[in-house]
Amino acid sequence: MIKNPKFIILLYHKIGMYPENAKFPGLYVAEENFDRQIKYLKNDGYSFLTLSELKKTYDYYYADENKKNGRLNDLSEALIINNNKKYAAITFDDGSKSVYSGGFKIMRDNGVNATVFMVSGLIGGLNEWDIKNGENKDEMLNLAELKEMTEYGIEIGAHTASHPHLTDIPLEKAFDEISNSKKKLEELLGIKINFFAYPYGDYNDDVKSLAVKAGFEGACITKTGIVKKGADFFALKRIAIRHNTDFFKFKRKIFKVRLFY
């Protein structure tokens, strides 16, 4: 068994400068900062994975030998193994158009991919859940943009149909939000949707069981942490990057001292 691979999942929302009257400026990361952060991690030896690739790579390292040997042929094309054994998955919650207009070119120029969690009922629409909370209007990704990104290699994940607090609604309705978002995205894009992200990071054991029931391979939360051996793939921790994150000054603290233990 190869020891001590490092897996981190980064959480972003919008790429671009935040408006002066933004209620939640932390959701924005400037384009130049996003580009610098990717380059910094690449120079530090990280390979970038979608979440589906991360899971297969994680299984390669941590599955028991019998299971591992039986799946090597299936995994070989998806694995991205590097000498330093350091892997980063970029994720975007919500599906803001800025992921395409501000982030997609940067990802292509750097040769990296990501996973975008899309609110399936708001494709081509507006961020209605944020507007209700007093935030500025923000356009959402449309179908053509989603298809273009998937053709490049960006993975699309589900983020419910309307972005509710899943623990605040009846379980039956929560399951509809979770399962229908998966089904709709699969129908529209003609691809399998493997991963889910809980809106607001709001989940409990009952909600988690619904994501399993819906047929996902894993789901992300918003608590800070890395993906260690024995990780719960239906409660994957991430590292949130905000507009004021001093990514470089605190990189050692964030990525090495506090999390890599």
N, C-alpha and C positions, 0 to 999 in steps of 0.2 A: 504494500500500500504506500502510495506517495503521501508524504506528510505535509500538513500545514498549508494547504492552498488558502488563498485569501479571496473571499467573495464579498463585494460591496454592491449595494443597490442605491443609486442616487435618485432623489425625488425632485423634479422640477414641475412648474405649472405653465408659466408664460415666459417667452423669450422676447426681450425688448425693454426699453426704458419705461418705468412706471409713470403714469400721469400724476401731476401734482395733487390732484384731488382723489387719488385712489384710496379706498378704504382699507384695502389689504395690499400695501406695496410689497410686502414680503413675498408675494406670489410671483413677482417679476425678477428676471435675471437679465441684465444687459447682454446684447449679442457679443460684444467684445469680451465680456467676462466668461460667457459660456464657451467661447472659442479658446480662451486661455486655460480654462479648467480642463477641457478635453486634452489640449496639448500637454498640460502639466502631468496628467495621469498617464498619457502615452509615453512621455519621456521617463516616467517613473516605472515603466515596465508593465502597465496594465493592458490586457486585452479586453475589448468591449464585446459584450454578448447581449442578445435579446434574452428575455426571461426564459423562454423555452430552451435556448442554448445553455443558459446558466444551469437550468435543472438537469439537463443531460450531462453537462460537465461535472456538476456536483455529484450526480449518480455515479459517474465514472470513478471519481475519487473515493466515494463513501459507500457504494453498494457492496454487499458481501461478495466474495470472489465468485461463487457459483452464478449469481445473477449477473455480475459484471462480465464474466467470460461469455455468458450466453447472449449478451447484448452488444458486444464489441463491434460487430459488423454494422449493426443498426446505428450505433453512435458515432462511428468513425468520421462520417461526413460532417456531422454537426459540431464535433468537438473542436475547440480552439485551445490547444495546449501550448503554453509558452514556458520558457526556461525559468522565469521567476514565479510562475504559478499564481499570478495575481489577475483577478478578473473584476470588471466593473460593468454593471448594467445601468444604463440611463433609462429612467422612466419619467413620463409626463402624465399627470393626472388631469382629467376633464376634457381635453381635446380642443384647446384654444387654437384658433387659426394662426396665432403667432408661432406655434410649433413648426408650421409649414413656412410662413413668411419670414420668420426670424431665425429658426433653428435648423431647418432641413438642409439648406446650402452649407451651413457650417459642418453638419454631420457628414455630408457627402465629401466636402473638401478634406476632411480629416479621415475619411475612410472608416467611419464608425456607424453603428446602427443603434437602435433604441426600441423601447416598447412604449406605445402611446395608449393610454386608457381613455376610451371614448364614451361619452354619455350618448347612448344610441338614439334616444328620442329627440336629440337636439342637433343632429347633423345638419350643417348649413344654417343653423339658427343662432340664438344668442344664449349667453350664460344666465338663464332665467333664475336659477337658484341664488346666484350672487346678487342679481339685480334686486331681488326681494329683500336682501340684507343691506341694501344701500350702496352696492358696488357699481362701478361704471359698466356700461354695456360692453360686451366683448364678443366679437364674432367667433363662431365655432368652425371647426374644420368641415368642409363639404365633402361629398362623396368622391368627386374627382381627385381632390387632394389626398384623401385617404388611400385611394387606389394607386396613385402615383408613388406614395411613400411605401406601400406594401410591395410594389414592383421593385423598388430599390432594395428592400430587405428589412424595412422597419416592421416590427411586429405590432399588431393592434390587439389591445386587450379591452375587456368590457368594464364599464364603470356605472352600471345600472342604466335604466331608461330615462330617469329624471333627476338624479342626484339627491335622493332623500337621506335623512338619518335613518338607517336601517333598523336600529334598535327602538325607534320611536313609532314604528308602524307595525300592524299585525304581521305575524310570520307568513301568512298566506300572501299578503301583498308584497312583503319583502322578497319572497321567492319569485313572484312574478317580475319584480324589478330586476332581479339578478339573472334569472333564466331567460327572460325575454330579450334582455340586452345582448346576451350571447347569441341567441337565435337570429335576431335581426341583423347583427353585424356579420354573422356567417352567411346569411342569405344575400346581403348587399354586396359583400366583398368576395364571396366564393372561396373563403378560406376557413380554416379551423381557428376558433378563438380559444386559447388555452389558459389565459390568466385573467384574473379579476382584481380590482382594487376597490376597497370599501370607501365610499364617499365620506369625507371628513375623518377617515380612519376609524369610523364608528362601527364596532362589531362586538359580538359576544359569542359564546359557544353555540347558541342556537343559530345565529346568523352565519357563523363559520360552517356549520353543518349544511346550510342551504347552498353555500358555494360548492361544497363537495357534491351535494345532490344534483346540482345543475350540470356537473360534468367537467368542471375546471380542473386543471392540474396544480393550481396554486393560487394564492391571493395575497395582496400586499396590504400592510397597515402603514401607519405614519409614525410609529414609535421608532426611536433612534437605535440602530444596532446594525450588525453585520450578519451574514448568513454563515453560521458555524455548523460543525458536525452535530447532527441530531436536530437541526432546525425544523420548526413546524412550517411546512410550505403553504399552509393556509393562514399564516400569520407572519409573513415575511417582513422583517424590519428593514427600514431604509434610512438614508441620511438625507435630510431635507436641505436643499441649497436655496437660500433666499437672496434678495437683492443686496443685502448688506453683509452677507457671509464673507468674511475675510478668508477666502479659500486657501491662500498661500501662507499667511501668517500662522493660521491655526491648523494647517494640514497635518502636522506631526501629532498634535493633540487629538484631532478628530479621527484621523485614519490609523494612527499607530498606537499611541499611548492608551487612549481610553477604550478603543474598540478592538484592537488586535491583541487579544490576550488569550 
